[in-house]
Every structure is written in structure tokens, then in C-alpha cells.
Amino acid sequence: MTGQTFKVLPETCLQPVPSRLIPKSSFTSDRSNELTSSFFDAEDGSVNAGIWECPPCKMHIPSYPVNEMMTIIAGRLIITNSEGNQESFGPGEVLFVSKGSEMTWQITEHLRKYYMTAN
């Protein structure tokens, strides 16, 4: 395997395409137009990285599908965990979500984030 190093800038990513990470049935509001621009996909699908974005909406995720580290680029996200605890995240903040976590996401401003997922 040959190593790759590259600078990641939002404007250098590929054209956004509809995201399939979160099932449409998880959205509890009308808007579910999530998009992703991937800039790295491991051949075996075990690691992915890119930019994800979504307009304001709300979604309940009974079991988060991947381990994910993300950095908010723009917008605001409120996460409520299964115990009812809430945290708010905005530009420049970094968070980690572990696979299998139950949570509700409320996106209050159009959200853009860098992400890296691992299965």
C-alpha cells in the first residue's frame, strides 16, 4: 500500500452526492437532504473521510452505524444522548461518536463537517 498525504480544503473536494450513512427513516423532520463529498475511501470500506452537510433538521439514530470523528466547519448541531443529556457543537469544535450509540441530532443551522469514519 502506498501512503498518501494531502491538504484537505472544502473547495477541493469532489462534487457532493447524496449521503447514505443515516437511513431516511431516522429523520423526524421533513428535510433530509444530506450530502457528502468523499476524498478518501479505503479499498475495503473500513475507513472513509470527506465533508458532509445537511440543512436544518432533526433525526433520531437508534444505533450509530460507524465510529466517527468530526470537526464542525459551519453551522450548529445539538446532540441528545440516550440518557437525555444535550451538548451543542459549532464551528471549530471536534467530537467523536462511537458505533452503536443511540442519539438524536438537531441541526439548527446548515451544518458542514469534516468527517472520518471507521467500521
N, CA, C and O atoms as CSV, one atom per row, in Angstrom:
chain,resi,resn,atom,element,x,y,z
A,1,MET,N,N,0.837,-1.177,0.000
A,1,MET,CA,C,0.000,0.000,0.000
A,1,MET,C,C,0.880,1.237,0.000
A,1,MET,O,O,1.817,1.335,0.792
A,2,THR,N,N,0.593,2.156,-0.858
A,2,THR,CA,C,1.327,3.408,-0.947
A,2,THR,C,C,0.639,4.444,-0.076
A,2,THR,O,O,-0.581,4.593,-0.136
A,3,GLY,N,N,1.408,5.162,0.734
A,3,GLY,CA,C,0.841,6.189,1.584
A,3,GLY,C,C,0.475,7.429,0.801
A,3,GLY,O,O,1.079,7.729,-0.228
A,4,GLN,N,N,-0.526,8.153,1.297
A,4,GLN,CA,C,-0.944,9.402,0.679
A,4,GLN,C,C,-1.002,10.475,1.747
A,4,GLN,O,O,-1.506,10.247,2.847
A,5,THR,N,N,-0.485,11.639,1.418
A,5,THR,CA,C,-0.617,12.801,2.273
A,5,THR,C,C,-1.106,13.935,1.402
A,5,THR,O,O,-0.559,14.171,0.325
A,6,PHE,N,N,-2.125,14.638,1.850
A,6,PHE,CA,C,-2.649,15.749,1.072
A,6,PHE,C,C,-3.349,16.722,2.005
A,6,PHE,O,O,-3.834,16.346,3.072
A,7,LYS,N,N,-3.391,17.974,1.586
A,7,LYS,CA,C,-4.068,19.010,2.350
A,7,LYS,C,C,-5.551,18.958,2.011
A,7,LYS,O,O,-5.921,18.859,0.841
A,8,VAL,N,N,-6.386,19.024,3.015
A,8,VAL,CA,C,-7.825,18.946,2.812
A,8,VAL,C,C,-8.421,20.342,2.920
A,8,VAL,O,O,-8.317,20.996,3.958
A,9,LEU,N,N,-9.038,20.783,1.851
A,9,LEU,CA,C,-9.724,22.069,1.818
A,9,LEU,C,C,-11.140,21.836,1.310
A,9,LEU,O,O,-11.329,21.047,0.384
A,10,PRO,N,N,-12.143,22.499,1.889
A,10,PRO,CA,C,-13.519,22.261,1.449
A,10,PRO,C,C,-13.717,22.450,-0.052
A,10,PRO,O,O,-14.483,21.710,-0.669
A,11,GLU,N,N,-13.048,23.414,-0.636
A,11,GLU,CA,C,-13.261,23.707,-2.057
A,11,GLU,C,C,-12.566,22.719,-2.994
A,11,GLU,O,O,-12.796,22.763,-4.202
A,12,THR,N,N,-11.721,21.831,-2.466
A,12,THR,CA,C,-11.033,20.875,-3.336
A,12,THR,C,C,-11.694,19.498,-3.341
A,12,THR,O,O,-11.214,18.592,-4.022
A,13,CYS,N,N,-12.777,19.324,-2.599
A,13,CYS,CA,C,-13.452,18.031,-2.564
A,13,CYS,C,C,-14.271,17.819,-3.828
A,13,CYS,O,O,-14.571,18.757,-4.567
A,14,LEU,N,N,-14.620,16.572,-4.050
A,14,LEU,CA,C,-15.425,16.208,-5.197
A,14,LEU,C,C,-16.829,16.791,-5.083
A,14,LEU,O,O,-17.238,17.257,-4.020
A,15,GLN,N,N,-17.552,16.757,-6.186
A,15,GLN,CA,C,-18.942,17.218,-6.205
A,15,GLN,C,C,-19.758,16.437,-5.170
A,15,GLN,O,O,-19.672,15.210,-5.120
A,16,PRO,N,N,-20.547,17.132,-4.348
A,16,PRO,CA,C,-21.340,16.424,-3.334
A,16,PRO,C,C,-22.356,15.468,-3.973
A,16,PRO,O,O,-22.913,15.746,-5.035
A,17,VAL,N,N,-22.578,14.347,-3.302
A,17,VAL,CA,C,-23.583,13.366,-3.719
A,17,VAL,C,C,-24.445,13.040,-2.501
A,17,VAL,O,O,-24.006,13.247,-1.370
A,18,PRO,N,N,-25.661,12.535,-2.708
A,18,PRO,CA,C,-26.498,12.180,-1.551
A,18,PRO,C,C,-25.794,11.168,-0.646
A,18,PRO,O,O,-25.190,10.203,-1.115
A,19,SER,N,N,-25.886,11.412,0.646
A,19,SER,CA,C,-25.277,10.522,1.637
A,19,SER,C,C,-26.229,9.376,1.952
A,19,SER,O,O,-27.448,9.548,1.937
A,20,ARG,N,N,-25.672,8.222,2.234
A,20,ARG,CA,C,-26.482,7.060,2.599
A,20,ARG,C,C,-26.123,6.537,3.994
A,20,ARG,O,O,-26.507,5.422,4.350
A,21,LEU,N,N,-25.402,7.317,4.775
A,21,LEU,CA,C,-24.967,6.848,6.093
A,21,LEU,C,C,-26.145,6.686,7.056
A,21,LEU,O,O,-26.263,5.663,7.732
A,22,ILE,N,N,-27.013,7.694,7.117
A,22,ILE,CA,C,-28.150,7.672,8.029
A,22,ILE,C,C,-29.405,7.315,7.228
A,22,ILE,O,O,-29.728,8.015,6.269
A,23,PRO,N,N,-30.119,6.254,7.591
A,23,PRO,CA,C,-31.338,5.885,6.853
A,23,PRO,C,C,-32.379,7.006,6.904
A,23,PRO,O,O,-32.520,7.677,7.926
A,24,LYS,N,N,-33.097,7.206,5.815
A,24,LYS,CA,C,-34.127,8.257,5.754
A,24,LYS,C,C,-35.162,8.079,6.855
A,24,LYS,O,O,-35.747,9.061,7.311
A,25,SER,N,N,-35.399,6.849,7.289
A,25,SER,CA,C,-36.384,6.594,8.342
A,25,SER,C,C,-35.972,7.197,9.689
A,25,SER,O,O,-36.810,7.335,10.580
A,26,SER,N,N,-34.701,7.557,9.846
A,26,SER,CA,C,-34.221,8.167,11.092
A,26,SER,C,C,-34.610,9.633,11.210
A,26,SER,O,O,-34.632,10.181,12.313
A,27,PHE,N,N,-34.918,10.277,10.080
A,27,PHE,CA,C,-35.245,11.701,10.103
A,27,PHE,C,C,-36.649,11.895,10.655
A,27,PHE,O,O,-37.601,11.265,10.194
A,28,THR,N,N,-36.770,12.773,11.648
A,28,THR,CA,C,-38.068,13.052,12.252
A,28,THR,C,C,-38.602,14.402,11.803
A,28,THR,O,O,-39.592,14.892,12.347
A,29,SER,N,N,-37.952,15.007,10.811
A,29,SER,CA,C,-38.426,16.250,10.210
A,29,SER,C,C,-38.438,16.053,8.699
A,29,SER,O,O,-37.876,15.083,8.188
A,30,ASP,N,N,-39.075,16.968,7.993
A,30,ASP,CA,C,-39.239,16.830,6.541
A,30,ASP,C,C,-37.932,16.895,5.767
A,30,ASP,O,O,-37.794,16.234,4.737
A,31,ARG,N,N,-36.984,17.669,6.238
A,31,ARG,CA,C,-35.758,17.888,5.467
A,31,ARG,C,C,-34.729,16.812,5.788
A,31,ARG,O,O,-34.369,16.595,6.945
A,32,SER,N,N,-34.270,16.153,4.747
A,32,SER,CA,C,-33.260,15.108,4.940
A,32,SER,C,C,-32.289,15.106,3.766
A,32,SER,O,O,-31.848,14.045,3.321
A,33,ASN,N,N,-31.962,16.271,3.275
A,33,ASN,CA,C,-31.101,16.404,2.095
A,33,ASN,C,C,-29.630,16.412,2.484
A,33,ASN,O,O,-28.945,17.414,2.283
A,34,GLU,N,N,-29.144,15.327,3.031
A,34,GLU,CA,C,-27.744,15.270,3.429
A,34,GLU,C,C,-26.880,14.927,2.219
A,34,GLU,O,O,-27.245,14.090,1.393
A,35,LEU,N,N,-25.724,15.592,2.132
A,35,LEU,CA,C,-24.790,15.396,1.022
A,35,LEU,C,C,-23.411,15.075,1.569
A,35,LEU,O,O,-23.070,15.472,2.684
A,36,THR,N,N,-22.624,14.361,0.789
A,36,THR,CA,C,-21.252,14.067,1.184
A,36,THR,C,C,-20.318,14.252,-0.001
A,36,THR,O,O,-20.677,13.965,-1.143
A,37,SER,N,N,-19.123,14.730,0.284
A,37,SER,CA,C,-18.040,14.838,-0.703
A,37,SER,C,C,-16.882,14.038,-0.137
A,37,SER,O,O,-16.209,14.486,0.791
A,38,SER,N,N,-16.651,12.877,-0.679
A,38,SER,CA,C,-15.622,11.988,-0.150
A,38,SER,C,C,-14.276,12.291,-0.789
A,38,SER,O,O,-14.189,12.486,-2.001
A,39,PHE,N,N,-13.215,12.329,0.035
A,39,PHE,CA,C,-11.874,12.492,-0.531
A,39,PHE,C,C,-10.964,11.325,-0.184
A,39,PHE,O,O,-9.814,11.286,-0.621
A,40,PHE,N,N,-11.473,10.359,0.611
A,40,PHE,CA,C,-10.712,9.131,0.851
A,40,PHE,C,C,-11.670,7.998,1.194
A,40,PHE,O,O,-12.524,8.136,2.069
A,41,ASP,N,N,-11.520,6.883,0.499
A,41,ASP,CA,C,-12.263,5.659,0.788
A,41,ASP,C,C,-11.276,4.502,0.746
A,41,ASP,O,O,-10.675,4.234,-0.295
A,42,ALA,N,N,-11.105,3.817,1.867
A,42,ALA,CA,C,-10.230,2.638,1.882
A,42,ALA,C,C,-10.812,1.584,0.946
A,42,ALA,O,O,-12.030,1.456,0.815
A,43,GLU,N,N,-9.938,0.843,0.309
A,43,GLU,CA,C,-10.386,-0.178,-0.643
A,43,GLU,C,C,-11.366,-1.162,-0.018
A,43,GLU,O,O,-12.302,-1.608,-0.682
A,44,ASP,N,N,-11.163,-1.502,1.243
A,44,ASP,CA,C,-12.050,-2.471,1.900
A,44,ASP,C,C,-13.251,-1.809,2.585
A,44,ASP,O,O,-14.037,-2.489,3.245
A,45,GLY,N,N,-13.398,-0.485,2.432
A,45,GLY,CA,C,-14.525,0.233,3.011
A,45,GLY,C,C,-14.430,0.469,4.502
A,45,GLY,O,O,-15.389,0.946,5.107
A,46,SER,N,N,-13.299,0.148,5.112
A,46,SER,CA,C,-13.170,0.261,6.566
A,46,SER,C,C,-12.971,1.690,7.057
A,46,SER,O,O,-13.273,1.984,8.214
A,47,VAL,N,N,-12.471,2.582,6.210
A,47,VAL,CA,C,-12.221,3.976,6.587
A,47,VAL,C,C,-12.688,4.878,5.453
A,47,VAL,O,O,-12.431,4.603,4.281
A,48,ASN,N,N,-13.376,5.957,5.815
A,48,ASN,CA,C,-13.822,6.952,4.847
A,48,ASN,C,C,-13.589,8.328,5.443
A,48,ASN,O,O,-13.642,8.503,6.660
A,49,ALA,N,N,-13.330,9.303,4.585
A,49,ALA,CA,C,-13.148,10.681,5.044
A,49,ALA,C,C,-13.681,11.625,3.982
A,49,ALA,O,O,-13.640,11.326,2.789
A,50,GLY,N,N,-14.182,12.768,4.430
A,50,GLY,CA,C,-14.702,13.747,3.490
A,50,GLY,C,C,-15.399,14.879,4.208
A,50,GLY,O,O,-15.119,15.171,5.370
A,51,ILE,N,N,-16.319,15.513,3.488
A,51,ILE,CA,C,-17.134,16.597,4.029
A,51,ILE,C,C,-18.593,16.188,3.889
A,51,ILE,O,O,-19.017,15.720,2.833
A,52,TRP,N,N,-19.351,16.367,4.955
A,52,TRP,CA,C,-20.777,16.040,4.984
A,52,TRP,C,C,-21.518,17.318,5.291
A,52,TRP,O,O,-21.033,18.151,6.056
A,53,GLU,N,N,-22.700,17.488,4.699
A,53,GLU,CA,C,-23.506,18.662,5.017
A,53,GLU,C,C,-24.985,18.334,4.971
A,53,GLU,O,O,-25.415,17.404,4.288
A,54,CYS,N,N,-25.758,19.122,5.719
A,54,CYS,CA,C,-27.188,18.874,5.826
A,54,CYS,C,C,-27.877,20.160,6.278
A,54,CYS,O,O,-27.347,20.879,7.124
A,55,PRO,N,N,-29.064,20.459,5.717
A,55,PRO,CA,C,-29.815,21.625,6.180
A,55,PRO,C,C,-30.416,21.355,7.560
A,55,PRO,O,O,-30.357,20.229,8.052
A,56,PRO,N,N,-30.994,22.384,8.186
A,56,PRO,CA,C,-31.617,22.177,9.488
A,56,PRO,C,C,-32.642,21.039,9.438
A,56,PRO,O,O,-33.474,20.969,8.534
A,57,CYS,N,N,-32.558,20.163,10.422
A,57,CYS,CA,C,-33.469,19.017,10.506
A,57,CYS,C,C,-33.279,18.357,11.861
A,57,CYS,O,O,-32.473,18.798,12.680
A,58,LYS,N,N,-34.032,17.301,12.078
A,58,LYS,CA,C,-33.890,16.515,13.299
A,58,LYS,C,C,-33.917,15.046,12.906
A,58,LYS,O,O,-34.703,14.637,12.052
A,59,MET,N,N,-33.046,14.251,13.539
A,59,MET,CA,C,-33.019,12.817,13.267
A,59,MET,C,C,-32.737,12.046,14.552
A,59,MET,O,O,-31.920,12.452,15.378
A,60,HIS,N,N,-33.431,10.932,14.695
A,60,HIS,CA,C,-33.179,10.028,15.818
A,60,HIS,C,C,-32.419,8.833,15.265
A,60,HIS,O,O,-32.881,8.169,14.337
A,61,ILE,N,N,-31.252,8.561,15.837
A,61,ILE,CA,C,-30.390,7.477,15.370
A,61,ILE,C,C,-30.331,6.428,16.484
A,61,ILE,O,O,-29.650,6.635,17.489
A,62,PRO,N,N,-31.041,5.298,16.315
A,62,PRO,CA,C,-31.065,4.289,17.375
A,62,PRO,C,C,-29.738,3.568,17.574
A,62,PRO,O,O,-29.449,3.090,18.671
A,63,SER,N,N,-28.926,3.485,16.515
A,63,SER,CA,C,-27.619,2.825,16.612
A,63,SER,C,C,-26.701,3.435,15.555
A,63,SER,O,O,-26.818,3.125,14.369
A,64,TYR,N,N,-25.780,4.308,15.994
A,64,TYR,CA,C,-24.907,4.990,15.036
A,64,TYR,C,C,-24.128,3.937,14.252
A,64,TYR,O,O,-23.546,3.032,14.851
A,65,PRO,N,N,-24.106,4.040,12.913
A,65,PRO,CA,C,-23.585,2.950,12.079
A,65,PRO,C,C,-22.067,2.791,12.030
A,65,PRO,O,O,-21.582,1.752,11.580
A,66,VAL,N,N,-21.304,3.786,12.478
A,66,VAL,CA,C,-19.839,3.746,12.377
A,66,VAL,C,C,-19.221,4.456,13.575
A,66,VAL,O,O,-19.921,5.152,14.311
A,67,ASN,N,N,-17.913,4.287,13.777
A,67,ASN,CA,C,-17.144,5.154,14.672
A,67,ASN,C,C,-16.792,6.376,13.844
A,67,ASN,O,O,-16.310,6.241,12.719
A,68,GLU,N,N,-17.025,7.564,14.379
A,68,GLU,CA,C,-16.791,8.772,13.583
A,68,GLU,C,C,-16.180,9.889,14.417
A,68,GLU,O,O,-16.643,10.196,15.516
A,69,MET,N,N,-15.129,10.490,13.868
A,69,MET,CA,C,-14.559,11.709,14.423
A,69,MET,C,C,-14.885,12.809,13.432
A,69,MET,O,O,-14.705,12.640,12.226
A,70,MET,N,N,-15.365,13.938,13.940
A,70,MET,CA,C,-15.773,15.028,13.057
A,70,MET,C,C,-15.350,16.375,13.618
A,70,MET,O,O,-15.225,16.558,14.828
A,71,THR,N,N,-15.135,17.310,12.702
A,71,THR,CA,C,-14.854,18.701,13.044
A,71,THR,C,C,-15.900,19.547,12.346
A,71,THR,O,O,-16.060,19.461,11.128
A,72,ILE,N,N,-16.612,20.363,13.104
A,72,ILE,CA,C,-17.645,21.219,12.529
A,72,ILE,C,C,-16.968,22.360,11.767
A,72,ILE,O,O,-16.118,23.065,12.311
A,73,ILE,N,N,-17.357,22.531,10.505
A,73,ILE,CA,C,-16.846,23.629,9.678
A,73,ILE,C,C,-17.773,24.832,9.804
A,73,ILE,O,O,-17.314,25.959,9.990
A,74,ALA,N,N,-19.083,24.589,9.702
A,74,ALA,CA,C,-20.076,25.665,9.759
A,74,ALA,C,C,-21.381,25.091,10.289
A,74,ALA,O,O,-21.648,23.897,10.152
A,75,GLY,N,N,-22.191,25.952,10.894
A,75,GLY,CA,C,-23.497,25.535,11.381
A,75,GLY,C,C,-23.479,25.158,12.845
A,75,GLY,O,O,-22.494,25.369,13.553
A,76,ARG,N,N,-24.594,24.596,13.282
A,76,ARG,CA,C,-24.737,24.240,14.688
A,76,ARG,C,C,-25.483,22.922,14.802
A,76,ARG,O,O,-26.447,22.666,14.081
A,77,LEU,N,N,-25.009,22.085,15.736
A,77,LEU,CA,C,-25.562,20.758,15.973
A,77,LEU,C,C,-25.784,20.574,17.468
A,77,LEU,O,O,-24.899,20.856,18.277
A,78,ILE,N,N,-26.972,20.099,17.827
A,78,ILE,CA,C,-27.263,19.739,19.215
A,78,ILE,C,C,-27.475,18.228,19.242
A,78,ILE,O,O,-28.333,17.704,18.531
A,79,ILE,N,N,-26.696,17.535,20.058
A,79,ILE,CA,C,-26.831,16.083,20.197
A,79,ILE,C,C,-27.404,15.781,21.579
A,79,ILE,O,O,-26.914,16.274,22.595
A,80,THR,N,N,-28.450,14.961,21.592
A,80,THR,CA,C,-29.039,14.475,22.836
A,80,THR,C,C,-28.781,12.977,22.898
A,80,THR,O,O,-29.169,12.236,21.995
A,81,ASN,N,N,-28.119,12.530,23.974
A,81,ASN,CA,C,-27.810,11.096,24.073
A,81,ASN,C,C,-29.003,10.332,24.646
A,81,ASN,O,O,-30.029,10.928,24.973
A,82,SER,N,N,-28.865,9.032,24.765
A,82,SER,CA,C,-29.975,8.177,25.211
A,82,SER,C,C,-30.410,8.457,26.645
A,82,SER,O,O,-31.504,8.062,27.047
A,83,GLU,N,N,-29.563,9.135,27.423
A,83,GLU,CA,C,-29.906,9.486,28.806
A,83,GLU,C,C,-30.534,10.871,28.910
A,83,GLU,O,O,-30.879,11.316,30.004
A,84,GLY,N,N,-30.685,11.562,27.762
A,84,GLY,CA,C,-31.302,12.881,27.748
A,84,GLY,C,C,-30.328,14.034,27.902
A,84,GLY,O,O,-30.754,15.188,27.932
A,85,ASN,N,N,-29.031,13.759,27.999
A,85,ASN,CA,C,-28.030,14.823,28.114
A,85,ASN,C,C,-27.786,15.450,26.748
A,85,ASN,O,O,-27.662,14.750,25.743
A,86,GLN,N,N,-27.718,16.793,26.726
A,86,GLN,CA,C,-27.510,17.526,25.473
A,86,GLN,C,C,-26.166,18.216,25.457
A,86,GLN,O,O,-25.669,18.680,26.483
A,87,GLU,N,N,-25.581,18.275,24.252
A,87,GLU,CA,C,-24.384,19.083,24.021
A,87,GLU,C,C,-24.542,19.765,22.687
A,87,GLU,O,O,-25.098,19.197,21.747
A,88,SER,N,N,-24.047,20.998,22.608
A,88,SER,CA,C,-24.122,21.787,21.386
A,88,SER,C,C,-22.723,21.931,20.800
A,88,SER,O,O,-21.748,22.107,21.530
A,89,PHE,N,N,-22.634,21.855,19.478
A,89,PHE,CA,C,-21.353,21.943,18.780
A,89,PHE,C,C,-21.456,22.960,17.656
A,89,PHE,O,O,-22.481,23.054,16.981
A,90,GLY,N,N,-20.369,23.733,17.460
A,90,GLY,CA,C,-20.321,24.736,16.406
A,90,GLY,C,C,-18.971,24.735,15.717
A,90,GLY,O,O,-18.141,23.863,15.972
A,91,PRO,N,N,-18.748,25.713,14.841
A,91,PRO,CA,C,-17.525,25.761,14.032
A,91,PRO,C,C,-16.246,25.634,14.856
A,91,PRO,O,O,-16.069,26.300,15.876
A,92,GLY,N,N,-15.357,24.752,14.378
A,92,GLY,CA,C,-14.063,24.537,15.015
A,92,GLY,C,C,-14.069,23.471,16.089
A,92,GLY,O,O,-13.004,23.041,16.533
A,93,GLU,N,N,-15.240,23.035,16.517
A,93,GLU,CA,C,-15.300,22.029,17.579
A,93,GLU,C,C,-15.211,20.623,16.993
A,93,GLU,O,O,-15.697,20.351,15.895
A,94,VAL,N,N,-14.576,19.741,17.759
A,94,VAL,CA,C,-14.325,18.362,17.334
A,94,VAL,C,C,-15.098,17.433,18.265
A,94,VAL,O,O,-15.139,17.649,19.476
A,95,LEU,N,N,-15.712,16.394,17.688
A,95,LEU,CA,C,-16.401,15.420,18.514
A,95,LEU,C,C,-16.206,14.018,17.956
A,95,LEU,O,O,-15.871,13.835,16.786
A,96,PHE,N,N,-16.422,13.042,18.818
A,96,PHE,CA,C,-16.308,11.635,18.434
A,96,PHE,C,C,-17.603,10.938,18.812
A,96,PHE,O,O,-18.127,11.140,19.907
A,97,VAL,N,N,-18.119,10.116,17.903
A,97,VAL,CA,C,-19.310,9.309,18.160
A,97,VAL,C,C,-18.921,7.850,17.964
A,97,VAL,O,O,-18.371,7.484,16.925
A,98,SER,N,N,-19.204,7.020,18.959
A,98,SER,CA,C,-18.853,5.600,18.832
A,98,SER,C,C,-19.996,4.810,18.196
A,98,SER,O,O,-21.176,5.097,18.395
A,99,LYS,N,N,-19.597,3.819,17.435
A,99,LYS,CA,C,-20.535,2.939,16.743
A,99,LYS,C,C,-21.504,2.330,17.757
A,99,LYS,O,O,-21.099,1.896,18.836
A,100,GLY,N,N,-22.781,2.304,17.397
A,100,GLY,CA,C,-23.801,1.724,18.265
A,100,GLY,C,C,-24.466,2.709,19.202
A,100,GLY,O,O,-25.444,2.356,19.860
A,101,SER,N,N,-23.962,3.951,19.286
A,101,SER,CA,C,-24.540,4.952,20.186
A,101,SER,C,C,-25.946,5.333,19.734
A,101,SER,O,O,-26.208,5.484,18.540
A,102,GLU,N,N,-26.846,5.487,20.703
A,102,GLU,CA,C,-28.188,5.991,20.413
A,102,GLU,C,C,-28.194,7.480,20.697
A,102,GLU,O,O,-27.697,7.919,21.735
A,103,MET,N,N,-28.756,8.266,19.776
A,103,MET,CA,C,-28.761,9.717,19.957
A,103,MET,C,C,-29.770,10.376,19.034
A,103,MET,O,O,-30.259,9.774,18.078
A,104,THR,N,N,-30.064,11.623,19.345
A,104,THR,CA,C,-30.875,12.470,18.470
A,104,THR,C,C,-30.022,13.654,18.068
A,104,THR,O,O,-29.397,14.300,18.908
A,105,TRP,N,N,-30.002,13.933,16.766
A,105,TRP,CA,C,-29.305,15.108,16.246
A,105,TRP,C,C,-30.346,16.154,15.891
A,105,TRP,O,O,-31.335,15.854,15.223
A,106,GLN,N,N,-30.120,17.383,16.341
A,106,GLN,CA,C,-30.926,18.515,15.898
A,106,GLN,C,C,-29.962,19.511,15.260
A,106,GLN,O,O,-29.128,20.112,15.937
A,107,ILE,N,N,-30.091,19.672,13.962
A,107,ILE,CA,C,-29.252,20.621,13.224
A,107,ILE,C,C,-30.050,21.910,13.137
A,107,ILE,O,O,-31.088,21.958,12.476
A,108,THR,N,N,-29.569,22.959,13.805
A,108,THR,CA,C,-30.320,24.213,13.876
A,108,THR,C,C,-29.874,25.232,12.834
A,108,THR,O,O,-30.606,26.178,12.546
A,109,GLU,N,N,-28.686,25.051,12.267
A,109,GLU,CA,C,-28.173,25.879,11.168
A,109,GLU,C,C,-27.504,24.932,10.186
A,109,GLU,O,O,-26.917,23.930,10.595
A,110,HIS,N,N,-27.586,25.236,8.893
A,110,HIS,CA,C,-26.996,24.360,7.868
A,110,HIS,C,C,-25.615,23.905,8.337
A,110,HIS,O,O,-24.739,24.726,8.607
A,111,LEU,N,N,-25.433,22.594,8.429
A,111,LEU,CA,C,-24.227,22.014,9.022
A,111,LEU,C,C,-23.283,21.490,7.948
A,111,LEU,O,O,-23.701,20.800,7.018
A,112,ARG,N,N,-22.004,21.829,8.089
A,112,ARG,CA,C,-20.928,21.241,7.273
A,112,ARG,C,C,-19.875,20.745,8.249
A,112,ARG,O,O,-19.527,21.431,9.210
A,113,LYS,N,N,-19.368,19.531,7.985
A,113,LYS,CA,C,-18.354,18.973,8.878
A,113,LYS,C,C,-17.361,18.145,8.082
A,113,LYS,O,O,-17.710,17.516,7.083
A,114,TYR,N,N,-16.110,18.157,8.546
A,114,TYR,CA,C,-15.139,17.173,8.089
A,114,TYR,C,C,-15.449,15.909,8.868
A,114,TYR,O,O,-15.803,15.977,10.045
A,115,TYR,N,N,-15.321,14.764,8.233
A,115,TYR,CA,C,-15.542,13.520,8.953
A,115,TYR,C,C,-14.497,12.479,8.581
A,115,TYR,O,O,-13.910,12.505,7.499
A,116,MET,N,N,-14.289,11.569,9.516
A,116,MET,CA,C,-13.514,10.360,9.251
A,116,MET,C,C,-14.228,9.242,9.983
A,116,MET,O,O,-14.415,9.301,11.199
A,117,THR,N,N,-14.627,8.219,9.235
A,117,THR,CA,C,-15.346,7.100,9.826
A,117,THR,C,C,-14.511,5.833,9.747
A,117,THR,O,O,-13.688,5.660,8.847
A,118,ALA,N,N,-14.744,4.956,10.709
A,118,ALA,CA,C,-14.086,3.646,10.725
A,118,ALA,C,C,-15.114,2.608,11.150
A,118,ALA,O,O,-15.904,2.831,12.067
A,119,ASN,N,N,-15.088,1.487,10.476
A,119,ASN,CA,C,-16.015,0.390,10.815
A,119,ASN,C,C,-15.363,-0.567,11.786
A,119,ASN,O,O,-15.980,-1.553,12.190
